[in-house]
Amino acid sequence: MTPTTATHPAVLADIADLLRDLLDEYGLDDAEIGMDTRFHDDLELESIDLVTLAGRLEERYGNRVNFAEFIAELDLEEIITLTVGRLVDHVAAALRDTEEG
């Protein structure tokens, strides 16, 4: 991504694609994914799915986005209620930081 494409809509589109690929393994690739979509309640993802997502984020963004570090800063309740939007915020900020830095 270039500095002009590291926007929330672009990051949301990327993450939604990654999630649809992951959900396709369960036959759920038609799920609506938006900023308020919750990983646990709406997409029914388990912790192993978050590990898979972390790998896919690393494949997509390299070491510019550290999902494990992001998750490590959250408490259990925050992880359970984690929304796509919160991840999008983190990824967009991380990409901006590496582009500016």
Sequence and secondary structure as in RCSB ss.txt:
>XXXX:A:sequence
MTPTTATHPAVLADIADLLRDLLDEYGLDDAEIGMDTRFHDDLELESIDLVTLAGRLEERYGNRVNFAEFIAELD
LEEIITLTVGRLVDHVAAALRDTEEG
>XXXX:A:secstr
  TTT SHHHHHHHHHHHHHHHHHTTT TT    TT BTTTTT   HHHHHHHHHHHHHHHGGG  HHHHHHTS 
HHHHHT BHHHHHHHHHHHHHHHHH 
